[in-house]
Amino acid sequence: MPSLDEILENIGEFDRFQKQIFFVLCLLSAAFTPVYVGVVFLGFIPEHRCFSPGVAELSRSCGWSLEEELRYTVPEWGQHGTPFASRCRRYDVDWNVTGRSCTDPIATFLGHGNSSAVPLTSCRDGWVYESSGSSLVTEFNLVCEDSWKLDLFQSSVNAGFFIGSVNIGYIADRFGRKFCLLTAILANTICGILLVFVPTYLWILIFRFLQGLVSKGCWTAGYILVTEVVGPRYRRTVGILYQAAFSVGLLVFDAIAYAIPHWRWLQLTVTLPSCFFMLYYWCLPESPRWLISQGKNDKAMKIVSDMAKKNQKKMPSHLEDIKLEEEDGGKQTPSLIDLVRTPQMRKNTFILMYNWFTSSVLYQGLIMHMGIAGGNMHLDFLYSALVEFPAAFIIIATIDRIGRRYPWAAANLVAGAACLVTALIPEDIHWLKVIAACIGRMGITMAFEMVCFVNTELYPTYIRNLGVMVCSALCDVGGVIAPFVVYRLVEVWQELPLIVFTVLGLIAGGLVLLLPETKGRVLPETVEDVENLHRQGAPKEKQIYLHVQTSEVAHE
């Protein structure tokens, strides 16, 4: 009985049919960017200071420049690092009193120029923001004592990612990749549009959480589908390029945010195109591998026939009339316990979980750590996006020649070592610190792309989507923790987060070496296939039949 991979070799492993699916799903990957990193522009924090009644009138009457106004009326203005007092405190004085001096107004209240003796108070009259646009921060004043609310905004979407990863993964494995995609796209679009019009911070938080609940699962289900419809020779390429489409989305999002500096209009602009993804109902087929795992062999064979017709290939005569049989109990239902039921599955699951966690902490942490010193927000975002493309090319150039395991381990080790080097380079050699940090960013980008790719190759079909979702949930835990690792530890020592990143990266690199090599091997169909992976010294032409071989372990 022929395998699905054998049939694909005859009708096209990556021909017109698969290229069309790949292209439309890459659009989905790029559209995920505003949800994942949208807080950078939706919640950007401009320079700000307390609004002090009477200061504007005093400045006009004295003929001050803006710099003079700030120096005379803002506490600790001009000190290194923009201290807390200059942004979140103001002098507790009445600037409308008569007899004020234009050269030393503080002396009017103290009789001398010692401004440190003037009492301070909170910004009870609001803030002045140095920005021509708007963001969540400027609209809801998420600064100073309320700055944690912006962290909560980002945490809510990560919490949605975390909860949705398992639930959406189960839906994709239970009801199909296509149903999962369309449902998640519709929910994500509705939540994204409602986010534009809700008037309160609480409702924004709720809809942001709901977006996270469906959007990441949608992206990952698309990844699973695109890797299941191509032959084994092209899986690694389409998987990497699917993730590279996300990097293209970063560039597009940066350009749109530069052109539209108002957060509500920006949110609407990046959400509306998602409405067109509902056309996937007519553009995308169901995964034939999933149909086979569910015992729906007739539907799977119909998609295979359509694939051959679209690719302008003729089905071989010995395959045209084949009857796809299903063994007793062939239909398998995904279960969380299957991820840890057997020794090899258990080891794979825990190592993949740790690598998802580490990749997220290092990937997001390095961006935040480089951004602490400030700079041009759009340029910094551009540089961080561009560095991801060389990482993708390096993977494509090495993964087919060397394999998955060694480049993945090396990427983690390089990322960890680069973080250590960055921490040890003195501040006065800033250009060298930037180069070392970029090398670390490239390394962890490679590791991030590799963990997503290899994750699909280490689970059998019936539980593949659930396995990826559960393991990648640790990515969301890392996304929640990363800001605390960076912003809390820098208060102890500026380079301490990099030391933590070093330890995490080096451990991840060592653990990767314990995983089996999957280069050139067909996707496993059963738990037994996964258990046998580490026993194979070299890739073999293993047959994956168009019926599901039921593992006895799965029904114990």
C-alpha positions as CSV (number, residue, x, y, z in Angstrom):
1,M,0.0,0.0,0.0
2,P,1.5,3.4,-1.0
3,S,2.4,6.1,1.4
4,L,1.2,9.7,1.1
5,D,4.8,10.9,0.6
6,E,5.2,8.4,-2.2
7,I,2.0,9.7,-3.9
8,L,3.3,13.3,-3.5
9,E,6.5,12.3,-5.3
10,N,4.4,11.3,-8.3
11,I,2.0,14.2,-8.3
12,G,4.3,17.0,-7.1
13,E,5.8,17.7,-3.7
14,F,5.8,21.5,-4.1
15,D,4.1,22.3,-7.3
16,R,1.3,24.7,-8.3
17,F,-1.2,23.4,-5.8
18,Q,1.1,23.6,-2.8
19,K,2.6,27.0,-3.9
20,Q,-0.9,28.5,-3.9
21,I,-1.6,27.3,-0.4
22,F,1.9,28.4,0.7
23,F,1.3,32.0,-0.6
24,V,-2.1,32.6,0.9
25,L,-0.9,31.2,4.3
26,C,2.2,33.4,4.2
27,L,-0.3,36.4,4.1
28,L,-1.8,35.0,7.3
29,S,1.7,34.8,8.9
30,A,2.5,38.4,8.1
31,A,-0.8,39.6,9.4
32,F,-0.1,38.1,12.8
33,T,2.6,40.7,13.4
34,P,0.4,43.5,14.8
35,V,-1.0,41.2,17.4
36,Y,2.3,39.8,18.6
37,V,4.3,43.1,18.7
38,G,1.6,45.7,18.3
39,V,2.3,47.1,21.8
40,V,5.4,48.7,20.4
41,F,3.4,51.2,18.4
42,L,-0.1,51.0,20.0
43,G,1.4,51.6,23.4
44,F,4.5,53.7,22.7
45,I,5.6,55.9,25.5
46,P,6.6,59.4,24.5
47,E,8.6,61.8,26.6
48,H,6.2,63.3,29.2
49,R,6.0,65.7,32.1
50,C,3.4,66.9,34.5
51,F,1.0,69.6,33.4
52,S,1.4,72.6,35.7
53,P,-1.4,75.2,35.6
54,G,0.0,78.7,35.0
55,V,3.3,77.6,33.6
56,A,2.3,78.4,29.9
57,E,1.2,81.9,30.8
58,L,4.4,82.5,32.8
59,S,6.5,81.3,29.9
60,R,4.8,83.6,27.4
61,S,5.1,86.6,29.7
62,C,8.7,86.0,30.4
63,G,9.5,85.1,26.7
64,W,11.1,81.7,27.7
65,S,12.2,79.2,25.1
66,L,10.9,75.6,25.7
67,E,14.3,74.6,27.2
68,E,14.2,77.5,29.6
69,E,10.6,76.7,30.6
70,L,11.5,73.1,31.3
71,R,14.6,74.0,33.2
72,Y,12.8,76.5,35.5
73,T,9.5,74.7,36.1
74,V,10.2,70.9,35.9
75,P,12.0,69.1,38.8
76,E,15.4,67.7,38.1
77,W,15.1,68.6,34.4
78,G,18.3,68.0,32.4
79,Q,19.8,65.4,34.7
80,H,21.2,62.2,33.1
81,G,18.6,59.5,32.4
82,T,15.4,61.6,32.6
83,P,14.8,61.0,36.4
84,F,11.4,59.9,37.7
85,A,10.7,63.3,39.3
86,S,10.9,65.1,36.0
87,R,8.2,62.9,34.4
88,C,6.0,62.1,37.4
89,R,6.3,65.0,39.8
90,R,5.8,68.7,39.7
91,Y,6.5,71.6,42.1
92,D,3.7,72.0,44.5
93,V,3.4,75.8,44.0
94,D,1.0,78.3,42.5
95,W,2.6,79.7,39.3
96,N,-0.1,82.4,39.1
97,V,1.2,84.4,42.1
98,T,2.4,87.9,41.4
99,G,5.9,89.2,41.7
100,R,7.6,86.1,40.1
101,S,11.1,86.4,38.8
102,C,11.7,85.4,35.1
103,T,15.3,84.4,35.8
104,D,14.8,82.4,39.0
105,P,11.0,81.8,39.6
106,I,11.7,79.3,42.4
107,A,13.2,82.1,44.4
108,T,9.8,83.7,44.5
109,F,8.6,80.9,46.7
110,L,11.7,80.2,48.8
111,G,13.6,83.4,48.8
112,H,16.6,81.5,47.4
113,G,17.4,79.3,44.4
114,N,17.6,75.9,46.2
115,S,15.0,74.1,44.1
116,S,15.5,70.8,45.9
117,A,13.7,72.3,49.0
118,V,10.5,73.0,47.0
119,P,7.8,70.4,47.9
120,L,6.7,68.1,45.1
121,T,3.4,66.6,44.3
122,S,1.9,64.1,41.8
123,C,0.6,65.0,38.4
124,R,-2.9,65.6,39.5
125,D,-3.7,67.9,36.6
126,G,-2.5,65.5,33.9
127,W,0.6,65.2,31.7
128,V,2.1,67.0,28.7
129,Y,3.3,64.5,26.0
130,E,5.9,65.3,23.4
131,S,4.3,63.5,20.6
132,S,2.4,64.4,17.4
133,G,0.5,61.1,17.5
134,S,-1.5,59.2,20.0
135,S,-1.2,55.9,21.8
136,L,-2.8,53.9,24.6
137,V,-0.4,55.7,26.9
138,T,-1.4,59.2,25.9
139,E,-5.1,58.5,25.7
140,F,-5.4,56.7,29.1
141,N,-2.3,58.3,30.8
142,L,-0.6,54.9,31.4
143,V,2.5,56.5,33.0
144,C,4.0,56.9,36.4
145,E,1.8,55.2,39.0
146,D,-0.4,53.7,36.2
147,S,2.5,52.5,34.0
148,W,1.8,48.9,35.1
149,K,-1.4,49.0,33.1
150,L,0.6,49.0,29.8
151,D,2.4,45.9,31.1
152,L,-1.0,44.4,31.8
153,F,-2.1,45.2,28.2
154,Q,0.8,43.1,26.8
155,S,0.3,40.4,29.5
156,S,-3.3,40.0,28.5
157,V,-2.5,39.1,24.9
158,N,0.2,36.7,26.1
159,A,-2.3,35.2,28.6
160,G,-4.6,34.7,25.6
161,F,-1.8,33.1,23.6
162,F,-1.2,30.7,26.5
163,I,-4.8,29.6,27.0
164,G,-5.7,29.6,23.3
165,S,-2.6,27.5,22.4
166,V,-4.1,24.4,24.0
167,N,-7.7,25.0,23.2
168,I,-7.2,26.0,19.6
169,G,-4.7,23.1,19.2
170,Y,-7.3,20.7,20.3
171,I,-9.9,22.1,17.9
172,A,-7.5,21.8,15.0
173,D,-6.7,18.2,15.8
174,R,-10.3,17.3,16.6
175,F,-12.2,19.2,13.9
176,G,-9.6,19.9,11.3
177,R,-7.0,22.6,10.3
178,K,-9.4,24.4,8.0
179,F,-12.2,24.7,10.4
180,C,-9.8,26.0,13.1
181,L,-8.3,28.6,10.7
182,L,-11.6,30.0,9.6
183,T,-13.1,30.2,13.0
184,A,-10.0,31.8,14.5
185,I,-9.7,34.3,11.6
186,L,-13.3,35.4,12.1
187,A,-13.0,35.8,15.9
188,N,-9.6,37.7,15.6
189,T,-11.0,40.1,13.0
190,I,-14.1,40.9,15.1
191,C,-12.1,41.5,18.2
192,G,-9.6,43.6,16.4
193,I,-12.3,45.9,15.0
194,L,-14.1,46.2,18.3
195,L,-10.8,47.1,19.9
196,V,-10.9,50.3,17.8
197,F,-14.2,51.6,19.1
198,V,-14.4,50.6,22.8
199,P,-14.0,53.7,25.0
200,T,-12.5,52.3,28.2
201,Y,-9.2,50.7,29.1
202,L,-11.0,47.6,30.7
203,W,-12.8,46.8,27.4
204,I,-9.6,47.2,25.5
205,L,-7.9,44.7,27.9
206,I,-10.8,42.2,27.4
207,F,-10.7,42.4,23.5
208,R,-6.9,42.2,23.5
209,F,-7.1,39.0,25.6
210,L,-9.7,37.6,23.2
211,Q,-7.4,38.4,20.2
212,G,-4.6,36.5,21.9
213,L,-6.9,33.6,22.6
214,V,-7.4,32.9,18.9
215,S,-4.7,34.6,16.9
216,K,-1.6,32.6,17.8
217,G,-3.5,29.3,17.4
218,C,-4.6,30.5,14.0
219,W,-0.9,31.2,13.0
220,T,0.3,27.8,14.3
221,A,-2.6,25.9,12.6
222,G,-1.5,27.6,9.3
223,Y,2.0,26.5,9.9
224,I,0.9,22.9,10.5
225,L,-1.3,22.9,7.4
226,V,1.4,24.3,5.1
227,T,3.9,21.6,6.2
228,E,1.4,18.8,5.9
229,V,0.6,19.3,2.2
230,V,4.1,19.4,0.9
231,G,6.6,16.5,0.4
232,P,9.4,15.9,2.9
233,R,12.1,17.5,0.7
234,Y,10.3,20.9,0.9
235,R,8.9,20.9,4.5
236,R,11.9,22.6,6.0
237,T,11.9,25.3,3.3
238,V,8.2,26.2,3.5
239,G,8.4,26.1,7.3
240,I,11.2,28.6,7.4
241,L,9.8,30.8,4.7
242,Y,6.4,30.8,6.5
243,Q,8.2,32.3,9.5
244,A,10.1,34.7,7.3
245,A,6.8,36.0,6.1
246,F,6.3,37.1,9.7
247,S,9.5,39.1,9.4
248,V,8.1,40.7,6.3
249,G,5.1,41.6,8.3
250,L,7.4,43.4,10.8
251,L,8.7,45.6,8.0
252,V,5.2,46.4,6.7
253,F,3.8,47.1,10.2
254,D,6.7,49.4,10.9
255,A,6.0,51.4,7.7
256,I,2.2,51.6,8.4
257,A,2.9,52.7,12.0
258,Y,5.3,55.4,10.7
259,A,2.6,56.7,8.3
260,I,-0.3,56.4,10.9
261,P,0.9,57.6,14.3
262,H,-2.6,57.4,15.9
263,W,-3.2,54.1,17.6
264,R,-6.9,53.6,16.8
265,W,-6.5,54.3,13.1
266,L,-3.4,52.1,13.1
267,Q,-5.4,49.2,14.8
268,L,-8.2,49.6,12.2
269,T,-5.8,49.7,9.3
270,V,-3.9,46.5,10.2
271,T,-7.2,44.6,11.1
272,L,-9.4,45.3,8.1
273,P,-7.3,43.2,5.7
274,S,-8.0,40.2,7.8
275,C,-11.6,40.2,6.5
276,F,-10.2,38.9,3.2
277,F,-8.8,35.8,4.9
278,M,-12.4,34.5,5.1
279,L,-11.9,33.7,1.4
280,Y,-9.7,30.8,2.6
281,Y,-13.0,28.8,2.7
282,W,-12.6,28.5,-1.1
283,C,-8.8,28.7,-1.4
284,L,-7.6,26.2,1.1
285,P,-8.2,22.4,1.3
286,E,-8.3,20.4,4.5
287,S,-5.0,18.7,5.4
288,P,-5.1,15.2,3.8
289,R,-2.9,13.9,6.5
290,W,-5.4,15.0,9.2
291,L,-8.3,13.4,7.2
292,I,-6.3,10.1,7.0
293,S,-5.7,10.2,10.8
294,Q,-9.4,10.6,11.3
295,G,-10.3,7.8,9.0
296,K,-11.8,10.0,6.3
297,N,-9.9,8.3,3.5
298,D,-12.3,9.1,0.7
299,K,-12.1,12.8,1.3
300,A,-8.3,12.6,1.6
301,M,-8.1,10.8,-1.8
302,K,-10.3,13.5,-3.4
303,I,-7.9,16.2,-2.3
304,V,-5.0,14.1,-3.6
305,S,-6.8,13.9,-7.0
306,D,-7.4,17.6,-7.0
307,M,-3.8,18.2,-6.2
308,A,-2.7,16.1,-9.2
309,K,-5.1,17.9,-11.5
310,K,-3.9,21.3,-10.3
311,N,-0.3,20.3,-10.7
312,Q,-1.1,19.0,-14.2
313,K,0.2,15.6,-13.2
314,K,-1.4,12.2,-13.9
315,M,-1.9,9.8,-11.1
316,P,0.0,6.6,-11.7
317,S,-2.2,3.8,-12.8
318,H,-1.3,1.7,-9.7
319,L,-2.5,4.5,-7.5
320,E,-5.6,5.8,-9.3
321,D,-8.0,3.1,-8.1
322,I,-6.4,2.3,-4.8
323,K,-8.8,1.7,-1.8
324,L,-7.6,3.4,1.3
325,E,-8.3,1.0,4.2
326,E,-8.5,1.8,7.8
327,E,-7.5,-0.7,10.5
328,D,-9.7,-1.4,13.4
329,G,-9.7,1.5,15.8
330,G,-7.8,3.5,13.2
331,K,-9.4,6.8,14.1
332,Q,-7.3,8.3,16.9
333,T,-8.5,11.1,19.2
334,P,-5.8,13.6,20.5
335,S,-5.2,13.6,24.2
336,L,-2.8,15.7,26.4
337,I,-1.6,12.5,28.2
338,D,-0.2,11.2,24.9
339,L,2.4,13.9,25.0
340,V,4.1,12.3,28.0
341,R,2.8,8.7,28.0
342,T,5.9,7.1,26.5
343,P,9.6,7.8,27.2
344,Q,10.7,9.3,23.9
345,M,7.5,11.4,23.6
346,R,8.0,12.6,27.2
347,K,11.7,13.6,26.6
348,N,10.8,15.4,23.4
349,T,7.9,17.3,25.0
350,F,10.0,18.6,28.0
351,I,13.0,19.6,25.9
352,L,10.8,21.4,23.3
353,M,8.9,23.2,26.1
354,Y,12.2,24.5,27.6
355,N,13.4,25.6,24.2
356,W,10.2,27.4,23.4
357,F,10.5,29.2,26.8
358,T,14.2,30.1,26.3
359,S,13.7,31.3,22.7
360,S,10.9,33.7,23.8
361,V,12.8,35.1,26.8
362,L,15.9,35.7,24.8
363,Y,14.2,37.0,21.6
364,Q,12.0,39.5,23.4
365,G,14.5,40.2,26.2
366,L,17.3,41.2,23.8
367,I,15.0,43.6,22.0
368,M,13.9,45.3,25.3
369,H,17.5,45.4,26.6
370,M,18.8,47.1,23.5
371,G,15.9,49.6,23.7
372,I,16.5,50.7,27.2
373,A,18.9,53.5,26.1
374,G,16.2,54.9,23.8
375,G,16.6,56.0,20.2
376,N,14.4,56.2,17.2
377,M,11.6,53.8,17.7
378,H,10.9,53.1,14.1
379,L,14.6,52.7,13.1
380,D,15.2,50.4,16.1
381,F,12.2,48.3,15.1
382,L,13.5,48.2,11.5
383,Y,17.0,46.9,12.5
384,S,15.5,44.3,14.7
385,A,13.4,43.0,11.8
386,L,16.1,43.0,9.2
387,V,18.4,40.8,11.3
388,E,15.9,38.0,11.0
389,F,16.4,37.5,7.3
390,P,20.0,36.4,7.4
391,A,19.0,33.9,10.2
392,A,16.4,32.4,7.8
393,F,19.0,32.1,5.0
394,I,21.6,30.5,7.2
395,I,19.0,27.8,8.3
396,I,18.1,27.1,4.7
397,A,21.7,26.8,3.7
398,T,22.7,24.4,6.6
399,I,19.6,22.4,7.6
400,D,19.5,20.1,4.6
401,R,23.3,19.6,4.5
402,I,24.0,19.2,8.2
403,G,20.6,18.4,9.7
404,R,18.3,20.0,12.3
405,R,19.9,19.2,15.6
406,Y,23.4,20.6,15.2
407,P,22.5,24.0,13.6
408,W,19.7,24.4,16.2
409,A,22.1,23.6,19.1
410,A,24.8,25.9,17.7
411,A,22.2,28.8,17.3
412,N,21.4,28.5,21.0
413,L,25.0,28.3,22.1
414,V,25.9,31.3,19.9
415,A,23.1,33.3,21.3
416,G,24.1,32.5,24.9
417,A,27.8,33.2,24.2
418,A,27.0,36.5,22.4
419,C,25.0,37.6,25.5
420,L,27.9,37.0,27.7
421,V,30.3,38.8,25.4
422,T,27.9,41.8,25.2
423,A,27.8,41.9,29.0
424,L,31.6,42.0,29.3
425,I,32.3,44.7,26.7
426,P,32.8,48.1,28.3
427,E,30.2,50.8,27.7
428,D,32.7,53.1,26.0
429,I,33.0,50.5,23.1
430,H,29.3,50.9,22.3
431,W,29.6,49.9,18.7
432,L,31.1,46.5,19.6
433,K,28.3,45.9,22.2
434,V,25.8,46.5,19.4
435,I,27.5,44.1,17.1
436,A,27.7,41.4,19.7
437,A,24.0,41.9,20.7
438,C,23.0,41.6,17.0
439,I,24.9,38.3,16.7
440,G,22.9,37.1,19.8
441,R,19.7,38.3,18.2
442,M,20.5,36.4,15.0
443,G,21.3,33.3,16.9
444,I,18.1,33.3,19.0
445,T,16.1,34.1,15.8
446,M,17.5,30.9,14.2
447,A,16.7,28.9,17.4
448,F,13.2,30.3,17.4
449,E,12.5,29.3,13.8
450,M,14.1,25.9,14.4
451,V,12.0,25.0,17.4
452,C,8.8,25.7,15.6
453,F,10.0,23.7,12.6
454,V,11.4,20.6,14.4
455,N,8.4,20.6,16.8
456,T,6.2,19.4,13.9
457,E,8.5,16.6,13.0
458,L,8.6,15.0,16.5
459,Y,4.9,14.3,16.9
460,P,2.6,11.9,15.1
461,T,-0.1,13.3,12.8
462,Y,-3.2,12.8,15.0
463,I,-1.6,14.8,17.8
464,R,0.8,17.1,15.9
465,N,-1.1,20.3,16.2
466,L,-1.9,19.8,19.8
467,G,1.7,19.0,20.6
468,V,2.9,22.2,18.9
469,M,0.3,24.2,20.7
470,V,1.1,22.8,24.1
471,C,4.9,23.2,23.8
472,S,4.6,26.7,22.3
473,A,2.5,27.7,25.2
474,L,5.8,28.0,27.1
475,C,6.7,30.6,24.6
476,D,3.9,32.7,26.0
477,V,5.1,32.1,29.6
478,G,8.5,33.4,28.5
479,G,6.8,36.4,26.9
480,V,5.2,37.3,30.3
481,I,8.4,36.8,32.3
482,A,10.8,38.6,29.9
483,P,9.9,42.2,30.9
484,F,10.5,41.4,34.5
485,V,13.8,39.7,33.8
486,V,15.0,42.8,31.9
487,Y,13.5,45.8,33.7
488,R,13.8,44.4,37.3
489,L,17.3,43.0,37.0
490,V,18.8,46.1,35.3
491,E,18.1,47.9,38.6
492,V,20.6,45.6,40.2
493,W,23.2,45.6,37.4
494,Q,22.7,46.8,33.8
495,E,24.2,43.7,32.3
496,L,22.6,41.1,34.7
497,P,19.8,40.2,32.3
498,L,22.4,39.2,29.7
499,I,24.0,36.8,32.2
500,V,20.6,35.2,32.8
501,F,20.2,35.0,29.0
502,T,23.6,33.3,28.7
503,V,22.7,30.6,31.2
504,L,19.3,29.9,29.5
505,G,20.8,29.8,26.0
506,L,23.7,27.5,26.9
507,I,21.4,25.0,28.6
508,A,19.0,25.0,25.7
509,G,21.8,24.3,23.3
510,G,22.9,21.3,25.3
511,L,19.4,19.9,25.6
512,V,18.8,20.1,21.9
513,L,21.6,17.5,21.4
514,L,19.5,15.0,23.2
515,L,16.8,15.1,20.6
516,P,16.7,12.7,17.6
517,E,17.7,13.9,14.2
518,T,14.8,14.3,11.8
519,K,16.6,15.2,8.6
520,G,15.2,13.4,5.6
521,R,12.6,11.4,7.6
522,V,9.0,11.3,6.8
523,L,6.5,12.7,9.4
524,P,5.7,10.1,12.0
525,E,2.1,8.9,11.9
526,T,1.9,7.0,15.3
527,V,3.5,7.2,18.7
528,E,5.4,4.0,17.8
529,D,7.0,5.9,14.9
530,V,8.2,8.6,17.4
531,E,9.6,6.0,19.8
532,N,11.6,4.5,16.9
533,L,13.1,7.8,15.7
534,H,16.1,7.7,18.1
535,R,16.9,4.1,17.2
536,Q,17.4,4.9,13.5
537,G,21.1,5.7,12.9
538,A,20.4,7.1,9.4
539,P,17.3,8.3,7.5
540,K,15.3,5.5,6.0
541,E,12.6,5.4,3.4
542,K,9.9,4.5,5.9
543,Q,6.4,4.0,4.5
544,I,3.6,6.1,6.0
545,Y,0.4,4.4,4.9
546,L,-2.8,6.2,4.0
547,H,-4.5,4.5,6.9
548,V,-3.6,5.1,10.6
549,Q,-1.7,2.4,12.4
550,T,-3.2,2.4,15.8
551,S,-0.6,2.2,18.6
552,E,-1.6,-0.1,21.5
553,V,0.0,2.5,23.8
554,A,-2.5,5.1,22.7
555,H,-5.4,3.1,24.0
556,E,-4.0,1.8,27.2
